[in-house]
């Protein structure tokens, strides 16, 4: 007999005059050796007793052929112990093993690409850092509104991309899924809906669709204790040009205010359990020195600090724990960026309906007064080098890190930003720790790089050059830029590095197998706005068919040999002073014979003051404490200058 699919054996026993018996299974013929066995002592006499044996618990089970049961033996334990027994209802059966329910917060989002930004990237990792498990589901259709979701539910349409992050952090994507299917996939603790961005601040657009969806979810859910929520999304970046911004008069603050009002009114009318105020967290972070730089396309969130701020907000709402000082953060962030994101989220949870001004607490050193006492090192690639190195992990256009550390661990005003998308990240496991001309390069810095290809296409794409902008430099100073480039190759892969400010320089190196050479472009003076452009490309002698080029690491150091002149470029001081300021501010270093028109612009993009600048003080006494930008335009040449300043608080 084959009992390989069975797990248990049942027998009813009536003991007449003996109180013990044995149960034994044997393979094949009756003469085979004893198989899995158990002994039963102290059997009650004179009554029927039910016995169920788990086969796996029998002695000898591991060596028994379950497909070849030849004999069952039930009787006296020993020949000397004779007695009378009656046996009835003998049968094998299977008990399905039920895995214990994993301790986790199960959250399902029904949304679009905004919910992808919020829950699919860093929420799981934030939980792991505090020993909290998440199971995360996202039913996603790009651009979907609540009306779309209700129509899909009502017609039971399989049109969703169901992205799920499991208990071990594994991510699966199932296409053509229905809402009716996902509600039975997990006992969801939270189900969170969101409106599409265009209509997120339009109260009437939520009805009747949200109410219909809530009733549908409650009917389909296999967890009667599910809590229902709304994702309060963010306002567009002020530079967003799509016509959907017209609803809010192309004003970020007006859009944010409308979203907060609509979502909270809807939550109250529909008895929503939780509101996740990501929009407030993003607006909080925008008041810091980061400004309006939390979006990657003026619509979706930046893939590092933008998404991280959103995830921090979800984490704190779902767990009830403060996210401040959580040990997890993605690689493409400096310590001060991490602190801003965590506190922006925490402040949003504490005050979800109001913007918390972070401009005073998070201020970088004034770039025009800043002295770089120790070099700034930047590692390009996905392998993270320990601080005080700065890690640039994302190769897409718009990715940036701000408030970089120097090698003494001090915060600088420096920012680096990708102005093009590189081809990708190259991992070279043969990288070693190197010291080149006193520059100590850890193995993690030499083992990866950004790459591009200026020759034959790779996957149909050519990247002629990779471009970075370094900003926040002191326009009164000269800087040296040191680059390291290396790859494992045998052909001649020469790389060019061109650095452009008020002056420019260029240097070349063969990256193939390079372990001994760095390239240095010396004595570069930043443009008047403190910016330098770095262009990475294939050198003229590069003989690789794809014209591959690489950048592994960059060092920025201040050149103090020439303070008043650098490579023939006269350094002119133009700056706003004082900064921070209370009552008025003045621009120093302008040509006194030139007339400028000026605008003062708030962090929300609104122009709060205009006028003609004739080397007089600009009155800012009536402005509320925050970050502002002064934009000056030469009335003749139309040349524009831009300076940021902070309006401080009176003590």
ChimeraX attribute file (.defattr): number of C-alpha atoms within 10 A of each C-alpha:
attribute: neighborCount
match mode: 1-to-1
recipient: residues
	/A:1	11
	/A:2	11
	/A:3	15
	/A:4	12
	/A:5	12
	/A:6	16
	/A:7	17
	/A:8	17
	/A:9	16
	/A:10	16
	/A:11	17
	/A:12	15
	/A:13	23
	/A:14	20
	/A:15	20
	/A:16	15
	/A:17	14
	/A:18	19
	/A:19	19
	/A:20	21
	/A:21	22
	/A:22	15
	/A:23	20
	/A:24	18
	/A:25	22
	/A:26	22
	/A:27	21
	/A:28	14
	/A:29	11
	/A:30	12
	/A:31	10
	/A:32	11
	/A:33	10
	/A:34	16
	/A:35	23
	/A:36	19
	/A:37	18
	/A:38	18
	/A:39	15
	/A:40	13
	/A:41	11
	/A:42	9
	/A:43	18
	/A:44	16
	/A:45	16
	/A:46	13
	/A:47	12
	/A:48	15
	/A:49	14
	/A:50	13
	/A:51	12
	/A:52	14
	/A:53	15
	/A:54	15
	/A:55	20
	/A:56	12
	/A:57	14
	/A:58	17
	/A:59	15
	/A:60	16
	/A:61	15
	/A:62	13
	/A:63	9
	/A:64	16
	/A:65	16
	/A:66	19
	/A:67	13
	/A:68	15
	/A:69	18
	/A:70	17
	/A:71	18
	/A:72	14
	/A:73	14
	/A:74	18
	/A:75	20
	/A:76	20
	/A:77	17
	/A:78	10
	/A:79	8
	/A:80	7
	/A:81	12
	/A:82	14
	/A:83	15
	/A:84	12
	/A:85	19
	/A:86	11
	/A:87	15
	/A:88	12
	/A:89	10
	/A:90	12
	/A:91	11
	/A:92	17
	/A:93	14
	/A:94	13
	/A:95	10
	/A:96	8
	/A:97	7
	/A:98	6
	/A:99	6
	/A:100	6
	/A:101	7
	/A:102	10
	/A:103	11
	/A:104	16
	/A:105	18
	/A:106	20
	/A:107	22
	/A:108	25
	/A:109	26
	/A:110	25
	/A:111	26
	/A:112	24
	/A:113	18
	/A:114	25
	/A:115	22
	/A:116	22
	/A:117	19
	/A:118	25
	/A:119	24
	/A:120	19
	/A:121	18
	/A:122	21
	/A:123	26
	/A:124	22
	/A:125	20
	/A:126	25
	/A:127	21
	/A:128	16
	/A:129	13
	/A:130	13
	/A:131	9
	/A:132	15
	/A:133	22
	/A:134	26
	/A:135	23
	/A:136	25
	/A:137	27
	/A:138	27
	/A:139	27
	/A:140	23
	/A:141	20
	/A:142	14
	/A:143	14
	/A:144	18
	/A:145	24
	/A:146	25
	/A:147	19
	/A:148	16
	/A:149	27
	/A:150	20
	/A:151	15
	/A:152	17
	/A:153	18
	/A:154	14
	/A:155	9
	/A:156	14
	/A:157	15
	/A:158	15
	/A:159	16
	/A:160	22
	/A:161	18
	/A:162	21
	/A:163	20
	/A:164	19
	/A:165	20
	/A:166	17
	/A:167	17
	/A:168	11
	/A:169	15
	/A:170	9
	/A:171	13
	/A:172	11
	/A:173	13
	/A:174	11
	/A:175	13
	/A:176	10
	/A:177	18
	/A:178	19
	/A:179	23
	/A:180	19
	/A:181	13
	/A:182	18
	/A:183	20
	/A:184	13
	/A:185	11
	/A:186	17
	/A:187	19
	/A:188	25
	/A:189	19
	/A:190	21
	/A:191	24
	/A:192	22
	/A:193	24
	/A:194	24
	/A:195	29
	/A:196	21
	/A:197	25
	/A:198	20
	/A:199	18
	/A:200	27
	/A:201	27
	/A:202	18
	/A:203	16
	/A:204	11
	/A:205	18
	/A:206	21
	/A:207	12
	/A:208	12
	/A:209	16
	/A:210	21
	/A:211	16
	/A:212	17
	/A:213	19
	/A:214	19
	/A:215	10
	/A:216	17
	/A:217	18
	/A:218	17
	/A:219	13
	/A:220	16
	/A:221	21
	/A:222	15
	/A:223	16
	/A:224	12
	/A:225	12
	/A:226	18
	/A:227	16
	/A:228	24
	/A:229	21
	/A:230	23
	/A:231	24
	/A:232	26
	/A:233	27
	/A:234	26
	/A:235	31
	/A:236	29
	/A:237	27
	/A:238	19
	/A:239	15
	/A:240	17
	/A:241	13
	/A:242	11
	/A:243	10
	/A:244	14
	/A:245	20
	/A:246	12
	/A:247	14
	/A:248	19
	/A:249	11
	/A:250	21
	/A:251	20
	/A:252	24
	/A:253	20
	/A:254	15
	/A:255	24
	/A:256	27
	/A:257	18
	/A:258	18
	/A:259	27
	/A:260	22
	/A:261	16
	/A:262	20
	/A:263	26
	/A:264	20
	/A:265	13
	/A:266	18
	/A:267	16
	/A:268	10
	/A:269	10
	/A:270	13
	/A:271	11
	/A:272	17
	/A:273	15
	/A:274	18
	/A:275	20
	/A:276	25
	/A:277	28
	/A:278	28
	/A:279	26
	/A:280	31
	/A:281	33
	/A:282	30
	/A:283	29
	/A:284	26
	/A:285	32
	/A:286	25
	/A:287	24
	/A:288	24
	/A:289	27
	/A:290	21
	/A:291	19
	/A:292	21
	/A:293	21
	/A:294	25
	/A:295	21
	/A:296	17
	/A:297	15
	/A:298	18
	/A:299	19
	/A:300	20
	/A:301	26
	/A:302	20
	/A:303	20
	/A:304	25
	/A:305	29
	/A:306	22
	/A:307	28
	/A:308	29
	/A:309	33
	/A:310	32
	/A:311	26
	/A:312	30
	/A:313	31
	/A:314	24
	/A:315	26
	/A:316	22
	/A:317	18
	/A:318	16
	/A:319	13
	/A:320	10
	/A:321	12
	/A:322	17
	/A:323	25
	/A:324	17
	/A:325	10
	/A:326	17
	/A:327	12
	/A:328	17
	/A:329	22
	/A:330	19
	/A:331	18
	/A:332	23
	/A:333	23
	/A:334	24
	/A:335	16
	/A:336	17
	/A:337	25
	/A:338	23
	/A:339	18
	/A:340	24
	/A:341	28
	/A:342	28
	/A:343	24
	/A:344	31
	/A:345	35
	/A:346	24
	/A:347	22
	/A:348	26
	/A:349	23
	/A:350	12
	/A:351	14
	/A:352	21
	/A:353	17
	/A:354	16
	/A:355	22
	/A:356	21
	/A:357	19
	/A:358	22
	/A:359	24
	/A:360	18
	/A:361	10
	/A:362	17
	/A:363	17
	/A:364	20
	/A:365	15
	/A:366	18
	/A:367	20
	/A:368	19
	/A:369	13
	/A:370	16
	/A:371	15
	/A:372	22
	/A:373	13
	/A:374	15
	/A:375	18
	/A:376	25
	/A:377	25
	/A:378	24
	/A:379	29
	/A:380	29
	/A:381	29
	/A:382	22
	/A:383	20
	/A:384	19
	/A:385	21
	/A:386	12
	/A:387	15
	/A:388	19
	/A:389	24
	/A:390	28
	/A:391	27
	/A:392	27
	/A:393	24
	/A:394	24
	/A:395	24
	/A:396	17
	/A:397	17
	/A:398	19
	/A:399	25
	/A:400	27
	/A:401	25
	/A:402	25
	/A:403	24
	/A:404	26
	/A:405	24
	/A:406	24
	/A:407	16
	/A:408	13
	/A:409	13
	/A:410	14
	/A:411	20
	/A:412	22
	/A:413	21
	/A:414	23
	/A:415	16
	/A:416	23
	/A:417	21
	/A:418	21
	/A:419	19
	/A:420	19
	/A:421	20
	/A:422	23
	/A:423	23
	/A:424	15
	/A:425	21
	/A:426	19
	/A:427	18
	/A:428	15
	/A:429	12
	/A:430	12
	/A:431	20
	/A:432	15
	/A:433	13
	/A:434	16
	/A:435	13
	/A:436	12
	/A:437	9
	/A:438	7
	/A:439	14
	/A:440	12
	/A:441	19
	/A:442	17
	/A:443	16
	/A:444	22
	/A:445	29
	/A:446	30
	/A:447	23
	/A:448	29
	/A:449	28
	/A:450	26
	/A:451	26
	/A:452	27
	/A:453	24
	/A:454	22
	/A:455	18
	/A:456	15
	/A:457	13
	/A:458	13
	/A:459	7
	/A:460	6
	/A:461	13
	/A:462	17
	/A:463	22
	/A:464	19
	/A:465	21
	/A:466	27
	/A:467	21
	/A:468	21
	/A:469	18
	/A:470	22
	/A:471	21
	/A:472	23
	/A:473	29
	/A:474	26
	/A:475	27
	/A:476	23
	/A:477	28
	/A:478	26
	/A:479	23
	/A:480	19
	/A:481	23
	/A:482	19
	/A:483	22
	/A:484	26
	/A:485	31
	/A:486	29
	/A:487	27
	/A:488	14
	/A:489	12
	/A:490	10
	/A:491	14
	/A:492	18
	/A:493	28
	/A:494	24
	/A:495	27
	/A:496	25
	/A:497	27
	/A:498	18
	/A:499	27
	/A:500	20
	/A:501	20
	/A:502	19
	/A:503	16
	/A:504	18
	/A:505	17
	/A:506	16
	/A:507	17
	/A:508	22
	/A:509	23
	/A:510	23
	/A:511	27
	/A:512	19
	/A:513	17
	/A:514	17
	/A:515	18
	/A:516	11
	/A:517	16
	/A:518	21
	/A:519	18
	/A:520	20
	/A:521	19
	/A:522	21
	/A:523	26
	/A:524	25
	/A:525	32
	/A:526	27
	/A:527	19
	/A:528	20
	/A:529	19
	/A:530	20
	/A:531	21
	/A:532	26
	/A:533	20
	/A:534	23
	/A:535	18
	/A:536	24
	/A:537	27
	/A:538	28
	/A:539	21
	/A:540	12
	/A:541	15
	/A:542	23
	/A:543	15
	/A:544	19
	/A:545	13
	/A:546	18
	/A:547	25
	/A:548	26
	/A:549	32
	/A:550	32
	/A:551	28
	/A:552	25
	/A:553	26
	/A:554	20
	/A:555	18
	/A:556	20
	/A:557	19
	/A:558	23
	/A:559	18
	/A:560	15
	/A:561	11
	/A:562	13
	/A:563	15
	/A:564	14
	/A:565	16
	/A:566	22
	/A:567	15
	/A:568	10
	/A:569	14
	/A:570	13
	/A:571	19
	/A:572	14
	/A:573	15
	/A:574	18
	/A:575	23
	/A:576	19
	/A:577	14
	/A:578	15
	/A:579	16
	/A:580	19
	/A:581	19
	/A:582	19
	/A:583	15
	/A:584	16
	/A:585	20
	/A:586	17
	/A:587	19
	/A:588	13
	/A:589	12
	/A:590	15
	/A:591	10
	/A:592	10
	/A:593	8
	/A:594	13
	/A:595	17
	/A:596	23
	/A:597	16
	/A:598	20
	/A:599	19
	/A:600	22
	/A:601	18
	/A:602	20
	/A:603	22
	/A:604	20
	/A:605	19
	/A:606	15
	/A:607	14
	/A:608	11
	/A:609	15
	/A:610	15
	/A:611	12
	/A:612	15
	/A:613	19
	/A:614	15
	/A:615	17
	/A:616	11
	/A:617	13
	/A:618	20
	/A:619	13
	/A:620	16
	/A:621	14
	/A:622	10
	/A:623	15
	/A:624	13
	/A:625	20
	/A:626	20
	/A:627	26
	/A:628	24
	/A:629	17
	/A:630	20
	/A:631	17
	/A:632	23
	/A:633	18
	/A:634	15
	/A:635	13
	/A:636	9
	/A:637	8
	/A:638	11
	/A:639	10
	/A:640	13
	/A:641	15
	/A:642	16
	/A:643	15
	/A:644	18
	/A:645	21
	/A:646	20
	/A:647	24
	/A:648	19
	/A:649	12
	/A:650	8
	/A:651	3
